[in-house]
Amino acid sequence: MNTTLPSLTQTATNLRANKAFGQNFLLDQGLCDDIAHAVTSSAAVLEIGPGPGGLTRALLCHGKNVTAVDFDRRMIGALRPLAAAHPERLRLLHANALELRLDDFAEPIALVGNLPFNIATKLLLLWLPQSQHIAEMVLMFQAEVAERLTAVPNTKPYGRLAVLTQYLMQIEVYCDIPAVAFTPAPRVNATVLRFTPRADITARLALYRDLDHVLKMAFAARRKTLGVGLKGKIPNHTEVLNTAAIDTTRRAESLNEADFLRLAHAMLESRA
């Protein structure tokens, strides 16, 4: 990397994290390098919320082609010297990540980023239905959200988010980041997760919206049995549960992915 570039610390000196944007900067270049190492595909990287550019620098050092997207114009301005040093491999884009369409990119991409904590889950749920355009994802979440994403049945964090994400993605807990590593330090620790689309992603996406519909109904009343919680939401709900071989006395948190898929198929059959 060009040694005339300002250091990461120098770049961040005049940048104050904006709470409204959910910004918490990671200025430890060693940790940024560790996260960049998790990106194993050769796909071009779409980095969400680069901030002062610690992870951006690490990705470039690992030979990646990067499009860095930030809603904060200050961050785009701060990264211009880095873009000038890597004109062929770093593109800066001032945009709202919530408005990006992944099919605007020519080939499947690697989504990477220290996501703004206040919209991290919303971003993930936006990207999941577009999984056919994703090569992999290496993303940082609040530790509590990471627990919800990796949760298994019959545990408190288990819910719609876990089932939907695990249905489409294999998830690996890559590393934990302590709150003190950020500037400013948030109240919670963070976890970096690596997501890999499942091999039959196109076929899975065909049932995604119906599965999501079932999950929303089932977990809306997670304390109730399905026989009670789905009454009035699914016509002939008892018959649908019987077709799916699911006892009406079970609760949503006890069902695994296969159970929910049978329930989604049974619901579709009942409409035919």
MIGU-11603 format. One record per residue: z negated, x, y negated of N, C-alpha, C in turn; residue in three letters. Coordinates in steps of 0.02 Angstrom, whole numbers, plus 50000, padded with zeros to 5 digits. Example, Ala and Ser with C-alpha at 12.3 -4.5 7.8 and 13.67 -1.06 7.14 Angstrom:
// MIGU-11603
496105066050284496105061550225496105066050165ala
496465064250112496435068450053496065064549998ser
END
This chain:
// MIGU-11603
500005004250060500005000050000500005004449938met
500325002049886500375005849823499685007349795asn
499515013749788498845015749766498725014149692thr
499255012549654499165010849583498925003649574thr
498904999849627498674993049622497934992849604leu
497724987949565497004987149553496664985549619pro
496044987749627495674986349688495514978949692ser
495304976749751495124969749759494544967949712leu
494064972449706493494971349662493714970749590thr
494174975049569494434974749501494814968249489gln
495194966149538495574959849532495114953949523thr
494544954149560494084948449559493614948549499ala
493584954149462493094954849408493124949249357thr
493724947549337493814942449285493954935449311asn
493844934549377493974928049408493304924849429leu
493164919149402492554915549419492744909749464arg
492394909349521492544903949568492434897149536ala
492904892749548492884885949521492614881249574asn
492024878549563491704874149612492134868049627lys
492484865549576492904859649585493474860949635ala
493684867149641494204869049688493924871249755phe
493274871049763492964873049826493034880549840gly
493034884549787493174891749795492544895849811gln
492604899849863492104904849880492494911049903asn
492484916349862492904922149875492614926649928phe
493044929249971492844934150021493114940949997leu
492654945149974492844951449943492714957549987leu
492484956350048492374961850096493044963250131asp
493364968850112494024970250139494004971250214gln
493444973850240493384974750312493404968050349gly
493054963050323493074956350353493774953250347leu
494094954350290494774951750281495244954950333cys
495164961350344495584964750394495454961850464asp
494824960450480494664957450545495014950750554asp
495004946650501495324940050506496074940750513ile
496374945350475497094946450480497294948650551ala
496854952250583496984954750651497054948950700his
496764943150684496804937350729497494934150728ala
497904935750679498574932750674499034936850719val
499194934150777499564938050827500304936350832thr
500514930550804501214928850809501624932850758ser
502274932850768502724936350721502974931650667ser
502714925550667502944920550618502744922450547ala
503134920050499502954920850429502304917150416ala
501904919850371501234917050357501254912750294val
500944906850299500804902750241500054903150230leu
499854906850178499144907650164498914902550113glu
498394898850131498134893650088497524896250050ile
497544895849984496974897949943496834905349947gly
497284909649925497184916849931496644919649886pro
496464915949832495964918549786496174925249758gly
495714930149754495884936749726496344940849772pro
496444938549834496944941849876496694946649929gly
496054946449947495814950949999496164949950066gly
496214943750087496564942250150497314943450142leu
497574942050084498294943250071498454950550082thr
498044954950054498154962150062498124964150135arg
497644961350171497574963050242498184960750282ala
498424954750267499014952250302499624956550289leu
499704958750227500264963250211500194969950247leu
499584972450251499464978750287499624978150361cys
499564971950388499734970750458500474969050467his
500864969950414501584969150419501834962050414gly
501424957450390501624950450386502024948950323lys
502474944150329502804941250271502384935150250asn
502184934950187501684930050166501934925850107val
501834919250112501884914750055501174912550040thr
500914914549982500234912949962500234907049915ala
499884901749934499874895549896499194894449865val
499174893349799498544891849766498664886749711asp
498194882049706498234876949654497984879549587phe
497604885149590497304888149530497794893349502asp
498054892049443498544896549412498244903549401arg
497584903949391497274910449379497374915049439arg
497334912249499497414916249559498134918749566met
498604914349550499304916449553499424922249505ile
499134921749445499214927149396498894933549420gly
498304933049451497954939049474498324942549530ala
498724938849567499084941749625499774944449607leu
499974943749545500654946049527500754953649537arg
500254957849521500354965049536500464966349611pro
500114962649653500194963449725500894961149746leu
501134955649717501804953249733502334958149709ala
502214961349651502684966249625502724972349671ala
502164974049703502154979749749502474978049816ala
502534971549831502824969449895503334963749882his
503854965149843504314959849823504684956549880pro
504774959949935505144957149992504694953350040glu
504034954350034503594951550086503044946950059arg
502964946449993502454941949966502774937349914leu
502714930949927502954925749881502344921749857arg
502294920749792501744916949763501984909949746leu
501574905049764501784898049753501194894149723leu
501304891849661500794887649630500924880449652his
500494877849694500594871149722499944868449750ala
499934861949760499374858649793499504858649868asn
499074861949905499174862549978499204855650011ala
498884850749983498884844050011499564840650005leu
500004843449964500664840449954501224844349989glu
501044849750024501554853750058501794850350122leu
502424850950136502704848650199502914854750240arg
502684855150301502824861050342503554861350364leu
503894855650365504594855850384505044858550329asp
504744860150271505134863450218505254870850234asp
504894873350284504984880350304505484880650362phe
505904885750361506464886050408506234886250481ala
505694889750495505454890550564504704889350566glu
504434888250627503704887450632503334893150598pro
502794891550565502424896350525501714897350552ile
501404902750529500704904050543500294901850482ala
499884896850490499454894650435498814898650436leu
498654901850381498074906350377497694904950313val
497034905450315496684904850252495944903850256gly
495614905950202494924904250188494964897550151asn
494974892150189495114885550160494574883350112leu
494774880150057494274877150013493844872350054pro
493194873450055492754869550099492804862150085phe
492934860150023492924853050006493534849150031asn
494064852650052494654849050078494884851850145ile
494484856050177494704859350238494874854350294ala
494444849450305494574844550358495174840350340thr
495234838450277495814834450255496464838250266lys
496464844750252497064848750263497244848950337leu
496744850050379496884850450451497184843950477leu
496894838350457497154831850479497854830550451leu
498014833650396498694833150369499184837250410leu
498964843050434499404847550471499494845550544trp
498994842650575499044841250647499654837150666leu
499834831850630500444828150649501084832050639pro
501034837850606501614842250595501594848350641gln
501234847850696501104853650738501724856950766ser
502274853250770502884856250796503154861650750gln
502904861850688503114866850639502614872550632his
502134872850678501604877850674501644882650733ile
501664889150719501644894250771500924895650793ala
500484895950744499764896750756499404895550691glu
498744894850695498334894150635497714898550643met
497544902150591496924905950588496574903650524val
496064899550531495774896150474495014896650473leu
494744896850413494014897350405493744890650382met
493204888450417492874882150402492124883350394phe
491784878550363491054878550366490854878350439gln
490314881750456490094882150526490004875250557ala
489754870550517489644863750543490294860350561glu
490814861450521491474858550536491764861850599val
491684868350605491924871950664491584869150727ala
490954867450723490604864550780490894857750798glu
491084853950748491394847450761492074848250794arg
492444853350773493114854450800493104856750873leu
492594860450892492554863250960492074859451005thr
491814853850982491304850151019491584847151084ala
491134845951131491304842951195490934836251201val
491154831951249490834825351256490084825851266pro
489754820451246489024819751253488624824651211asn
488924826851156488564830951107488614827651039thr
488134829050996488114825850930488734827150887lys
489014833350886489594834550843490244831550868pro
490244829150931490864826750962491094820250930tyr
491744820050914492014814050883492774814350878gly
493044810250835493764809750826494084816550811arg
493764820450768494054826850748494144831550807leu
493654831750851493684836150910494244833950957ala
494274827450971494754824951020495474826050994val
495594824150932496264824850904496504832050903leu
496064836450879496254843450872496354846750939thr
495894845550985495954848751051496524845751092gln
496724839651077497304836651110497944840551094tyr
497994842951032498594846451011498544854151013leu
497934856651008497834863851000497324866751048met
497464872851070496944876851102496564880251046gln
495904880051049495494882650995495054888451020ile
495074893850983494664899750998494204901150939glu
493554901850953493094904050900493194911550892val
493464913550835493634920550826493044924650800tyr
492724922350747492134925950721491744921550673cys
491134923350661490704919950612490654924350550asp
490624921150492490564924650429489924922150394ile
489444926550381488824924250348488954922250276pro
488554917550252488634915050184488594920550132ala
488184925650145488084931050096488714935250086val
489204934450130489824938350124490274935550069ala
490134929550045490554926249996490274926949925phe
490734926349877490544926249807490854920049774thr
490454915249750489724914849759489564912949831pro
488954914249853488744912749921488644905149928ala
488984902049976488864894949988488194893950024pro
488024887750035487384886350068487424886850144arg
488024887550169488124887550242488554893450262val
488504895350325488924900550354489614897750368asn
490084902150382490764900050398490964902650466ala
491474899550494491744901650559492504901850555thr
492794907150582493514907750585493744905350654val
494204900650654494484897950716495224899650721leu
495434900950783496144902150795496414896450837arg
496964893350813497264887550846497954889350872phe
498094887450934498754888550963499024881850988thr
499604879650964499884873250987499984873251063pro
499844867651094499924867151167500674867151184arg
500824869451244501514870751265501944864451260ala
501654858551276502034852351275501904848451211asp
501884852051155501684849151091502114843151071ile
502764843451083503214837951062503034831551098thr
502914832051164502724826151203502044823451180ala
501584827851165500924825651143500954822151076arg
501374824651032501424821550965501684814350969leu
502064812751021502334806051029501784800851035ala
501204802751061500644798151069500094799251018leu
500204803950973499664805950927499394800250885tyr
499824796450854499594791250808499234785550845arg
499474783950905499134778750945498444781250968asp
498424787650987497774790551006497304790450947leu
497544792350889497124792450829496864785450813asp
497284780450822497084773550809496504771550855his
496564773250918496034771750966495384775350948val
495444781750930494864785750913494494782950852leu
494874780950802494564778050742494154771850759lys
494434767650802494074761550821493464763050864met
493554767550911493014769050958492414772450924ala
492554777350880492014781050848491734777650786phe
492064772250764491794768550706491124765350724ala
491024764050788490394761150812490144765250870ala
490034771750859489874776250914489214774750946arg
488764771250912488104769650941488144763550986arg
488694759950982488774753951023489174755451086lys
489084751251136489514751951195490214749951175thr
490704752351213491394750751197491544743351205leu
491194740151252491284732951262491104729051200gly
490604731451163490394728251101490784730951041val
490864737551037491174740750979491904739150970gly
492264737951025492984736551020493154729151016leu
492644724851022492754717651018493014715750950lys
493574712250948493874710250885494334715350856gly
494334721450884494774726650859495394727350904lys
495294726550968495844726751016495884719951051ile
496444716451047496504710151083496384711151158pro
496024706451188495864706951259495564713751276asn
495074715851235494814722751241494504724151309his
494184719151340493884720151406494414721651458thr
494964717951454495524719151501495834725951489glu
495894727951427496184734551411495724740051438val
495074739351430494604744351456494644744551532leu
494704738851564494754738751637495394742151660asn
495944740851625496584744151642496524751651636thr
496134754051587496044761151576495504764051622ala
495214759851665494674761951711494074764851673ala
493894761451618493324763551578492814757851577ile
492214759251599491674754351601491504752051531asp
491414745551523491274742751457490604744951429thr
490164747651472489504749651449489494756851423thr
490044760351429490074767251405490134767451329arg
489924773051299489994774151227490544779251215arg
490824779151154491394783551138491234790851150ala
490624792951133490444800051139490434802551210glu
490454797951260490444800051330491144800851359ser
491654798651321492344798951346492654805751332leu
493054808151380493414814351368494144812851347asn
494524818051338495214817051315495614812651362glu
495554813851427495924809851476495744802451472ala
495094801051461494884794051453495214790751393asp
495204794251337495504791451276496254790551284phe
496574795051319497304794351329497454788251372leu
497054787151424497144781151466497044774851423arg
496544775051379496414769351337496984768051288leu
497274773351261497854772651216498444769751253ala
498574772151314499134769551353499014762151371his
498404760551390498234753651408498324748951349ala
498134751251290498214747251230498954745951216met
499364751251225500084750451214500384745551265leu
500164746051327500414741551379500234734251364glu
499644733351336499424726451321499834723251266ser
500154727451225500564724851170501274723351192arg
501474726351249502174725751272502334718551293ala
END
